[in-house]
């Protein structure tokens, strides 16, 4: 069963995360087939090419993320997301390409 995104989902990204490339760990709050809301626990890694001024500004916040259809792992990400449920702890590698959503490019997996 697919849960709908919560009405109070974040509508904009903090300035400090814009241009971000890196890894985050957090808890899945809600999801659709191709998007989800993640409550960020920590920034696990800042990648080469990161342009975000303050990636850590999102720790403790809920962020909307979308599967990036151009990712070489897009189909795998869809399967992974389908198997996740609210409350699952996940590791994700989102990039900010513009707008108010982060795009899952590489990693998306459940962690213990």
HELIX and SHEET records of a PDB file:
HELIX    1   1 UNK A   15  UNK A   17  5                                   3    
HELIX    2   2 UNK A   55  UNK A   58  5                                   4    
HELIX    3   3 UNK A   74  UNK A   83  1                                  10    
SHEET    1   A 6 UNK A  22  UNK A  31  0                                        
SHEET    2   A 6 UNK A  35  UNK A  46 -1                                        
SHEET    3   A 6 UNK A  62  UNK A  67 -1                                        
SHEET    4   A 6 UNK A 102  UNK A 110  1                                        
SHEET    5   A 6 UNK A  89  UNK A  95 -1                                        
SHEET    6   A 6 UNK A  22  UNK A  31 -1                                        
END                                                                             
